[in-house]
């Protein structure tokens, strides 16, 4: 039978399901930041201890991201995503039985292990339905799933916590994850741009799908695009992990907002990032379809986002009051976040189709190491600063400087067309 063509309706249905998947995933990640102050008060924890528990989420995050990425090269991504969501839902339950430092550590480590591969696998699942020149926009929507969690889900969790205690949020997220699992089983299927090895008998891959060849993984990992994208994403994720763990505490303890206000404001940076990511990704995909280069539309745009956003974050200690730090942080966060869907799309462009899951898994595994380090270091900085507000501002300044350096690395190293041509024995595509 003839190869199927791009089917936008089903492609966006699957993408919508995966956006919900990512939103639940990020709500799980963000939950500890929302309960950090009440938990610290109940259990008598210092900022350093809170930061260590926050960083524990990333203890196995990179390892499982790396391992599952290679497994997904050989297993249908439908089942990988279902298993991940089921595991992280079950991981919420021990805290309901016994709340202690030990169970919180177990919860964060288990959640991190189950959620480590989620971002890469969601992108793989979506990319099965889109040709290469159309992948930045669905990746932006997937990344925006985290923004949706912080804009819509986090305020609801804050109200739930205020009314019924922080344990109720764990139960709610576990239930949401299991409901998603049932819906995913009913709706999902492999897309026309999937790896040929995963397609049903008689169902051919679309013309855009690369031949099922494989190359030594070091060929992909040693490319300038892979190295540059990994450096850029590392800086971006350092910022993201600190925001997840510490932003409500910064608003409450550092800037003087109330606990409910701080929880409700948690999504403010994500509003800016969501609008910016979708607008920029739509624009770059449109320009690529008109013949622009990935070097210009993905590498250099991502480099600019990291540099400009980093500059805004680095200026945070220079402003005072309650309002302007929130504005500067929101704009800096949102601008840096623009880079991540462009970096994902670039990795997808250079990797052979049979190795995209593995390549994206390694990519996520590397950059998520930042999440293991950055929240803990922030806690130490806050504990050693003259005031909590000064400590938080200094931590964000350091992250901003790192983002500017990463932007230079992305601009210098990333060249997706060149690296795609070197890796794959075929003409490079956008």
C-alpha positions, 0 to 999 in steps of 0.5 A, spaced: 500 500 500 502 507 498 505 510 504 500 515 508 501 522 508 501 527 514 495 527 517 494 534 521 487 532 525 490 525 528 497 529 529 494 534 533 490 529 537 496 525 539 499 532 541 494 534 545 494 528 549 501 528 550 501 536 552 496 533 558 501 528 559 507 533 560 502 537 564 501 532 569 508 530 569 510 538 571 505 538 576 508 532 580 515 536 579 512 543 581 508 540 587 514 540 592 515 547 591 508 549 593 509 545 599 516 546 601 514 552 606 509 548 610 513 541 610 519 545 612 515 548 618 512 541 620 518 537 619 523 543 622 527 543 615 532 548 613 533 551 606 539 546 605 535 540 607 529 543 602 534 544 597 537 537 598 530 534 597 528 538 591 534 535 588 533 528 590 528 528 584 533 528 579 537 522 583 535 517 578 532 522 573 538 522 568 539 514 569 532 512 567 532 517 561 538 514 558 536 507 559 529 508 557 531 512 551 535 506 548 529 501 550 524 506 546 528 505 540 526 498 540 519 498 543 513 502 541 513 509 545 505 508 546 507 502 551 513 506 554 509 512 555 503 508 559 508 505 563 511 512 565 505 515 567 502 509 571 509 508 575 509 516 577 502 515 579 503 509 584 509 513 586 505 518 590 502 514 594 507 512 600 507 519 602 499 518 604 501 513 609 507 516 612 509 523 611 517 524 613 523 526 610 525 519 608 518 518 605 519 525 601 526 523 599 523 516 596 517 520 593 522 525 589 527 519 587 521 514 585 518 520 581 524 522 578 526 515 576 519 515 572 519 522 570 526 522 567 524 519 560 518 523 560 520 529 556 524 525 550 519 520 550 513 525 549 517 528 543 518 522 540 511 520 540 509 527 537 514 527 532 512 520 529 506 524 527 510 530 524 515 531 518 521 534 520 520 541 518 514 541 522 516 539 529 518 545 533 511 547 534 508 541 537 515 540 541 513 547 543 506 545 545 509 539 549 514 544 553 508 548 554 505 543 558 509 545 564 507 552 563 500 549 563 501 545 569 504 552 573 498 556 570 492 552 571 494 546 575 498 549 581 493 555 583 488 549 584 493 545 588 494 551 592 487 552 594 486 544 595 492 544 600 490 550 603 483 547 604 485 540 605 492 539 607 498 538 603 497 531 602 491 531 598 495 534 592 499 527 592 492 523 592 489 528 586 495 527 582 496 520 583 488 519 580 489 524 574 495 520 572 491 514 572 486 517 568 490 519 563 493 512 562 486 509 561 485 515 556 492 514 552 490 506 551 484 508 548 486 513 543 494 512 542 497 509 536 503 509 532 504 515 527 506 515 519 513 518 521 515 512 526 521 508 526 519 502 521 521 497 526 515 499 530 509 500 524 504 494 523 505 489 518 503 492 511 503 499 514 509 503 510 513 509 513 511 516 510 516 518 505 519 523 510 521 518 514 529 516 514 531 509 512 532 504 518 539 505 518 543 506 524 550 509 526 555 509 532 552 513 537 558 517 538 557 519 531 551 523 533 553 525 540 560 528 538 557 532 533 557 540 534 549 540 534 548 535 539 554 538 544 551 545 543 544 543 544 546 539 550 550 545 553 544 550 552 539 545 555 543 544 561 543 552 563 535 552 561 534 546 566 538 549 571 533 555 571 527 550 570 529 546 576 530 552 581 524 555 579 520 549 580 523 548 587 524 555 590 520 560 586 514 560 591 519 560 597 522 566 593 516 570 592 514 568 600 520 569 604 524 573 599 519 578 596 514 578 602 508 575 598 503 571 602 503 563 601 497 563 597 499 569 593 506 566 592 502 559 590 498 563 585 503 567 582 507 561 581 505 560 573 507 568 572 513 566 568 510 560 565 505 565 561 510 569 558 514 562 556 508 559 553 506 565 549 513 566 547 515 559 545 509 557 541 510 564 537 517 563 536 516 556 534 510 557 529 515 562 526 521 558 525 517 552 522 514 557 517 520 560 515 523 553 515 518 551 510 519 557 506 526 555 505 530 558 511 536 554 514 535 550 521 542 553 522 539 560 522 532 558 525 533 553 530 541 554 532 541 562 532 534 563 535 536 559 541 542 562 542 539 569 542 534 566 547 539 564 552 543 570 551 537 575 552 534 571 557 540 570 561 542 577 561 535 579 564 536 574 570 543 576 571 540 583 572 535 581 578 539 583 584 540 590 581 532 591 582 528 592 588 521 592 591 516 587 590 514 588 583 520 589 578 523 582 581 517 578 579 517 582 572 524 581 570 524 574 573 518 572 568 521 575 562 528 572 563 525 565 564 520 566 558 525 568 554 530 562 556 525 557 555 524 559 548 530 555 546 528 548 548 523 546 543 528 549 538 534 544 541 529 538 541 527 539 534 535 540 532 536 533 535 531 530 531 533 533 525 540 530 526 539 523 528 537 517 524 529 515 525 531 508 528 535 512 533 531 518 535 528 515 542 535 514 544 538 520 542 533 524 545 534 520 551 541 521 552 540 529 550 535 529 556 539 525 561 545 530 560 541 536 561 537 534 567 543 533 571 543 540 572 536 539 576 540 534 581 545 540 582 542 547 582 536 546 587 541 544 592 546 549 591 540 554 591 539 552 598 546 553 600 546 560 597 540 562 601 542 559 607 549 563 607 546 569 604 545 575 609 537 575 607 533 570 603 531 575 598 539 576 597 540 569 596 535 567 591 537 573 587 544 571 587 542 564 585 538 567 579 544 571 577 549 565 577 544 562 572 543 568 568 550 568 567 551 561 565 545 562 560 549 567 556 555 563 556 551 557 553 548 561 548 555 563 545 556 555 545 550 554 541 551 559 536 558 557 535 557 549 535 550 548 532 549 547 525 544 542 524 544 541 516 551 540 516 551 535 522 545 531 519 549 530 512 555 528 516 551 523 520 546 520 515 548 518 508 542 522 505 541 529 503 540 533 509 533 536 511 530 541 515 
